Amino acid sequence: MKYKNKDCFILGVIILISFIIKLVLIFIYQNRLTLASDDLNYVKSAVVLIKRGIYTFHNLNEPTVFVTPTYPFFLALVFRVFGYSLRGMQAVRIIQAVFSCVTILLTYLIAKELFNERVGLLASFFVAFYIPNIITVGFVLTETLFTMLLCLLIYLSLSFAKRPNNARSAVLGVLWAVITLCRPTIALYPVMLFIYLFWEKRLKIVEMAKMGGIMFTTFSVIMSPWWVRNYMEYGEFIPLAASSGNPFLQGTYVNYEQTPENIVYYKLGKNAFETNKTETEVAKMRIKQEFKRDFARYLKWYTIDKAWMLWGTVFYWKRFFKIPSEYVIFCHYVLIYSALCGTLILLFKNLKKYSLIMMLLLYYTAVHCVYMAFDRYAFPLIPLVTIISSYFFITVINAGKRLVFAK
């Protein structure tokens, strides 16, 4: 009990200090916390939703299926209460700072579930003071909300795996729908979950089918308004979003470099939905052509190079608190390379136990190697990276202690 109270105290201090730093950031920089890109579109989308009741994104006069609605609806809810001036923007940022602190707690709980309290405390420390995690709460982007929801989904999945039942299946189904409507990339999560349940927990196929049916039913109930709305707007069944065409096409250009020699011009559609279809077809055409032209180089681009672009750079695009990018990237590399070392150890230990988070990391890497890959897309997975990294450091420390005492 003594050690448990001590761990809770340390975790509380970590979370409190991290929260204070984030508040200082928010109140000092205010509306300078912007990337002047997607964040502006999310704000406009929420404002139009409040004023006109229309869900839009790029074109404020065109109903959108470009992004799913969880985050814009969250913004609209906050703006409805606090307005959409500086006061409302600051309210969003403060709430996101709270979300980020919940992520720290969930990181501790996941690490404790998979390893032990020491790994959990170190991982929570890494997440709490990982510079991009502090800065990103100030951006009006999906990253902070999605990261919290992803960690919650993983933690509840681990709890579900110990005691599966119908009620927990339904809760997972609801959460699965909400997080999919935040970022559709997570839509295939149940595949990884049920592989884990079958491999590690030896859950019977009949039981998995029953639990999966409950999950999918609740998922469908939550998703159905989105499906109906999309069909009414565009006359087609659009289960998630119609925004993959552009990143799919951009990802066909090596190093994302477009020149007069390699660029493909195409006709824009009557709306963003039609343009998305065109971009998808152009991307497929380019992939076929480029693989025929230089197979080895293009294969390297779609594997090694894109994986490096996802993990080898850091989501720290603007400088705050005079923190140099060199320091941030150094800390990032420490986490990434130590996590790689930790992964190698786990491969020869009990891979089944850790397979859920391993599959998630591999899945996201593979998906973004198909489309566009850059550091912002890896950001929500950093808590998982810190857990494996912390396991490695604790393992090294324990091994060092054994060597010292052996002498």
C-alpha distance (Angstrom), angle and dihedral (degrees) to the residues before:
residue distance angle dihedral
M1 . . .
K2 3.81 . .
Y3 3.81 92.5 .
K4 3.81 91.3 43.3
N5 3.80 91.5 55.1
K6 3.79 90.3 46.3
D7 3.83 91.2 52.3
C8 3.81 91.5 48.6
F9 3.80 90.2 50.0
I10 3.82 92.9 49.8
L11 3.81 91.4 46.6
G12 3.81 90.6 48.9
V13 3.80 91.6 51.1
I14 3.82 91.2 48.8
I15 3.80 91.7 51.0
L16 3.83 93.6 44.3
I17 3.83 94.6 50.6
S18 3.79 91.4 46.0
F19 3.81 90.5 50.1
I20 3.82 92.4 49.6
I21 3.82 91.4 50.9
K22 3.80 89.9 50.8
L23 3.80 91.9 49.8
V24 3.81 90.4 50.6
L25 3.81 89.0 51.3
I26 3.81 92.0 49.1
F27 3.81 95.7 48.6
I28 3.82 95.3 42.9
Y29 3.80 99.5 45.6
Q30 3.84 100.9 27.6
N31 3.82 109.5 163.1
R32 3.79 92.3 3.6
L33 3.79 82.9 80.4
T34 3.79 94.1 92.5
L35 3.79 139.5 108.7
A36 3.82 91.4 -157.2
S37 3.80 91.3 -131.9
D38 3.82 129.5 76.3
D39 3.80 90.9 -1.9
L40 3.80 91.2 65.8
N41 3.80 90.9 49.7
Y42 3.80 91.2 51.7
V43 3.81 90.8 52.2
K44 3.83 92.4 47.8
S45 3.81 89.8 47.0
A46 3.82 91.9 53.8
V47 3.82 93.0 45.8
V48 3.82 93.2 49.9
L49 3.80 89.2 47.3
I50 3.81 90.1 55.4
K51 3.80 96.6 42.4
R52 3.80 101.9 38.6
G53 3.80 105.8 13.0
I54 3.82 91.3 -123.3
Y55 3.78 122.3 128.2
T56 3.82 107.3 -136.5
F57 3.80 138.5 151.0
H58 3.82 123.3 177.7
N59 3.79 98.7 6.7
L60 3.78 108.5 43.8
N61 3.81 91.3 -156.8
E62 3.81 96.2 50.7
P63 3.83 124.8 74.9
T64 3.77 106.9 -122.3
V65 3.79 137.9 -137.6
F66 3.80 89.3 171.0
V67 3.82 94.3 100.5
T68 3.78 131.2 22.3
P69 3.82 116.7 -114.5
T70 3.82 110.1 -119.3
Y71 3.80 96.9 93.6
P72 3.84 98.6 38.7
F73 3.82 88.9 48.3
F74 3.81 89.7 50.5
L75 3.83 89.1 52.3
A76 3.79 91.8 46.6
L77 3.80 90.4 52.4
V78 3.81 92.1 51.9
F79 3.82 92.5 43.7
R80 3.79 90.3 50.1
V81 3.81 89.4 59.3
F82 3.82 101.7 35.0
G83 3.80 103.2 22.4
Y84 3.79 125.0 -119.7
S85 3.79 100.1 -90.0
L86 3.82 121.9 96.5
R87 3.80 89.8 -65.0
G88 3.79 92.0 58.8
M89 3.79 93.6 43.9
Q90 3.79 91.0 51.1
A91 3.80 89.9 48.6
V92 3.81 89.4 55.4
R93 3.80 90.9 50.0
I94 3.81 94.0 48.4
I95 3.81 91.3 49.0
Q96 3.79 89.2 49.2
A97 3.81 88.5 51.6
V98 3.81 86.9 56.6
F99 3.82 90.0 48.6
S100 3.79 88.9 52.0
C101 3.80 90.7 52.7
V102 3.81 89.9 50.8
T103 3.81 86.6 53.6
I104 3.82 89.4 55.6
L105 3.80 89.7 53.3
L106 3.80 92.6 46.6
T107 3.81 90.7 49.0
Y108 3.80 88.6 55.8
L109 3.81 91.8 48.2
I110 3.82 93.9 48.2
A111 3.81 92.0 47.8
K112 3.80 91.1 46.8
E113 3.80 90.1 50.4
L114 3.80 93.4 50.0
F115 3.82 99.6 33.8
N116 3.82 125.1 -5.1
E117 3.81 144.3 -70.2
R118 3.81 95.0 -82.4
V119 3.80 91.9 56.2
G120 3.79 88.2 45.3
L121 3.80 94.0 53.2
L122 3.80 93.6 47.1
A123 3.81 92.2 46.6
S124 3.81 91.3 48.7
F125 3.81 89.2 50.2
F126 3.81 91.3 51.8
V127 3.82 92.3 49.0
A128 3.80 93.1 44.6
F129 3.78 94.4 55.1
Y130 3.79 101.8 29.2
I131 3.81 97.6 125.5
P132 3.85 98.0 -135.2
N133 3.80 88.9 50.9
I134 3.80 89.3 56.5
I135 3.80 94.8 45.2
T136 3.80 98.7 42.6
V137 3.81 94.2 65.4
G138 3.80 85.9 72.9
F139 3.80 94.3 56.7
V140 3.79 118.5 86.9
L141 3.80 92.2 -130.7
T142 3.80 136.5 118.5
E143 3.82 94.4 -108.4
T144 3.82 100.3 92.3
L145 3.80 96.8 42.6
F146 3.80 93.6 42.7
T147 3.82 93.2 48.4
M148 3.80 91.2 53.3
L149 3.81 92.3 47.2
L150 3.81 91.5 47.5
C151 3.80 92.2 51.9
L152 3.80 90.2 46.7
L153 3.81 90.4 50.6
I154 3.82 91.5 50.9
Y155 3.80 94.1 46.5
L156 3.81 93.4 47.9
S157 3.82 89.1 46.6
L158 3.81 90.8 55.0
S159 3.81 89.8 48.4
F160 3.80 90.0 46.9
A161 3.82 90.5 51.4
K162 3.82 90.3 59.1
R163 3.80 94.9 47.9
P164 3.81 111.8 14.4
N165 3.80 116.6 -170.9
N166 3.81 140.1 148.8
A167 3.81 96.3 -95.8
R168 3.80 93.1 52.4
S169 3.80 90.1 46.8
A170 3.80 89.1 55.4
V171 3.83 92.1 48.6
L172 3.80 90.3 50.8
G173 3.81 89.4 49.5
V174 3.81 91.6 54.0
L175 3.80 92.8 46.9
W176 3.80 91.2 45.6
A177 3.82 89.5 55.5
V178 3.82 94.9 46.2
I179 3.81 93.3 49.2
T180 3.82 92.0 44.4
L181 3.79 88.0 54.6
C182 3.80 87.0 53.3
R183 3.82 96.4 49.1
P184 3.82 118.2 -2.8
T185 3.82 93.8 -153.3
I186 3.81 88.6 85.4
A187 3.83 92.7 60.4
L188 3.83 93.8 105.3
Y189 3.81 93.4 52.3
P190 3.84 95.2 113.5
V191 3.82 89.6 62.4
M192 3.81 89.3 62.2
L193 3.80 92.3 41.1
F194 3.81 94.0 54.3
I195 3.81 93.0 44.4
Y196 3.80 86.0 55.0
L197 3.81 92.6 47.2
F198 3.80 92.1 49.7
W199 3.82 96.2 42.8
E200 3.80 102.4 38.7
K201 3.82 104.1 22.1
R202 3.83 97.8 32.5
L203 3.78 90.8 -136.1
K204 3.79 111.1 -179.4
I205 3.80 118.0 -107.2
V206 3.81 91.4 -122.8
E207 3.81 90.5 53.9
M208 3.80 91.8 46.5
A209 3.80 90.8 50.4
K210 3.80 90.2 52.0
M211 3.81 94.0 47.2
G212 3.80 91.0 43.3
G213 3.79 90.8 52.0
I214 3.80 91.1 53.4
M215 3.81 91.5 47.2
F216 3.79 92.9 49.3
T217 3.81 92.6 46.4
T218 3.80 94.1 53.4
F219 3.80 89.4 41.6
S220 3.82 90.1 54.1
V221 3.80 93.0 47.7
I222 3.82 91.4 54.8
M223 3.81 93.0 42.2
S224 3.81 97.1 45.0
P225 3.85 97.5 85.8
W226 3.81 88.3 54.7
W227 3.82 91.4 48.5
V228 3.81 93.0 48.0
R229 3.81 92.8 46.7
N230 3.83 92.0 50.1
Y231 3.80 92.1 49.3
M232 3.79 91.8 49.5
E233 3.83 91.4 50.2
Y234 3.81 99.9 42.1
G235 3.82 107.1 14.7
E236 3.81 92.1 -122.8
F237 3.77 136.7 96.1
I238 3.82 104.6 -105.7
P239 3.82 106.3 176.7
L240 3.80 98.9 -175.7
A241 3.82 123.4 -3.3
A242 3.80 137.0 -42.2
S243 3.78 98.8 -134.4
S244 3.79 104.8 99.1
G245 3.82 95.5 93.1
N246 3.80 97.6 78.4
P247 3.83 98.1 45.3
F248 3.81 88.5 42.7
L249 3.81 89.6 54.3
Q250 3.82 95.3 41.7
G251 3.78 88.7 51.3
T252 3.81 91.3 60.8
Y253 3.82 91.5 68.7
V254 3.80 112.2 86.6
N255 3.82 108.9 -117.3
Y256 3.83 85.0 -3.3
E257 3.79 88.3 -83.3
Q258 3.81 114.5 151.3
T259 3.78 117.0 -169.2
P260 3.81 133.6 173.0
E261 3.82 86.6 -101.6
N262 3.81 99.1 54.5
I263 3.81 106.2 25.7
V264 3.79 118.3 110.5
Y265 3.78 117.6 -147.1
Y266 3.79 118.4 -149.3
K267 3.75 138.4 175.1
L268 3.79 117.4 -100.2
G269 3.80 117.0 -125.7
K270 3.78 127.4 -121.1
N271 3.80 88.1 -95.5
A272 3.82 139.7 6.7
F273 3.80 91.4 -90.5
E274 3.82 92.9 59.0
T275 3.82 91.8 42.8
N276 3.80 89.0 53.4
K277 3.82 90.2 56.7
T278 3.79 91.4 49.6
E279 3.80 92.7 49.2
T280 3.80 90.4 51.3
E281 3.80 92.0 54.2
V282 3.82 92.6 45.7
A283 3.82 89.4 50.4
K284 3.81 91.8 52.7
M285 3.79 90.0 49.8
R286 3.80 92.4 50.6
I287 3.80 92.9 48.3
K288 3.80 91.5 54.4
Q289 3.79 92.1 47.1
E290 3.80 96.3 46.5
F291 3.80 95.2 46.9
K292 3.79 89.0 52.7
R293 3.81 91.3 47.4
D294 3.82 98.5 49.9
F295 3.81 113.1 -4.9
A296 3.83 98.5 178.3
R297 3.80 95.7 47.8
Y298 3.79 93.3 45.4
L299 3.82 92.5 46.8
K300 3.81 89.0 52.5
W301 3.82 89.5 50.5
Y302 3.81 92.0 52.1
T303 3.81 93.9 47.5
I304 3.80 121.3 20.6
D305 3.81 99.2 21.1
K306 3.80 97.4 47.1
A307 3.80 92.2 43.3
W308 3.80 88.1 54.6
M309 3.81 91.3 48.4
L310 3.80 88.3 53.1
W311 3.81 97.8 47.4
G312 3.80 105.7 14.7
T313 3.79 97.5 68.6
V314 3.79 130.9 48.7
F315 3.81 134.5 -124.5
Y316 3.80 94.8 -116.3
W317 3.79 103.3 114.2
K318 3.81 98.5 155.2
R319 3.79 128.5 41.0
F320 3.81 118.9 -116.9
F321 3.82 131.8 176.9
K322 3.82 85.8 11.2
I323 3.81 88.9 -78.7
P324 3.82 106.9 158.0
S325 3.79 117.9 -128.5
E326 3.83 89.1 -128.6
Y327 3.80 90.4 65.4
V328 3.81 92.3 47.0
I329 3.80 93.7 49.3
F330 3.83 90.4 47.2
C331 3.81 91.2 54.7
H332 3.80 89.1 45.5
Y333 3.81 91.6 53.3
V334 3.80 90.9 49.5
L335 3.80 89.1 56.9
I336 3.80 95.5 42.9
Y337 3.82 97.6 47.2
S338 3.80 94.5 41.9
A339 3.81 88.6 49.5
L340 3.80 89.0 52.3
C341 3.80 89.4 52.5
G342 3.79 90.0 47.6
T343 3.80 90.2 50.5
L344 3.81 91.1 53.7
I345 3.80 89.9 53.3
L346 3.81 92.5 48.3
L347 3.80 91.5 50.7
F348 3.81 87.7 67.1
K349 3.78 96.8 37.3
N350 3.80 118.6 53.8
L351 3.79 105.9 -37.0
K352 3.80 93.2 172.4
K353 3.80 92.1 65.2
Y354 3.80 92.9 54.2
S355 3.80 97.2 33.8
L356 3.82 95.8 107.2
I357 3.81 95.5 63.0
M358 3.82 91.0 37.4
M359 3.79 91.4 54.3
L360 3.80 91.2 48.4
L361 3.81 92.0 53.5
L362 3.80 92.1 47.3
Y363 3.80 92.7 44.2
Y364 3.80 94.6 52.4
T365 3.78 91.6 45.4
A366 3.81 91.2 51.5
V367 3.82 94.5 46.2
H368 3.79 93.9 50.6
C369 3.79 91.6 45.6
V370 3.81 86.3 61.3
Y371 3.81 93.0 49.1
M372 3.82 127.3 18.2
A373 3.76 119.7 -35.7
F374 3.77 124.2 -160.6
D375 3.80 137.2 138.1
R376 3.80 97.4 -91.7
Y377 3.81 90.1 65.6
A378 3.81 91.5 53.7
F379 3.81 93.6 51.1
P380 3.86 97.2 89.9
L381 3.81 89.8 55.1
I382 3.80 95.0 55.9
P383 3.85 93.1 95.3
L384 3.81 88.5 59.6
V385 3.80 90.3 47.5
T386 3.82 90.9 51.4
I387 3.81 90.8 51.7
I388 3.80 93.0 55.3
S389 3.80 90.7 40.8
S390 3.82 90.8 51.9
Y391 3.79 90.9 49.1
F392 3.81 88.5 55.1
F393 3.81 93.9 49.5
I394 3.82 93.0 46.8
T395 3.81 89.6 48.2
V396 3.81 91.0 51.7
I397 3.82 91.8 47.2
N398 3.81 91.9 49.7
A399 3.79 91.2 47.9
G400 3.82 89.9 50.2
K401 3.81 91.1 51.0
R402 3.81 91.3 51.2
L403 3.79 90.8 51.2
V404 3.81 92.0 49.6
F405 3.82 94.7 47.6
A406 3.81 91.1 43.5
K407 3.80 87.8 63.4
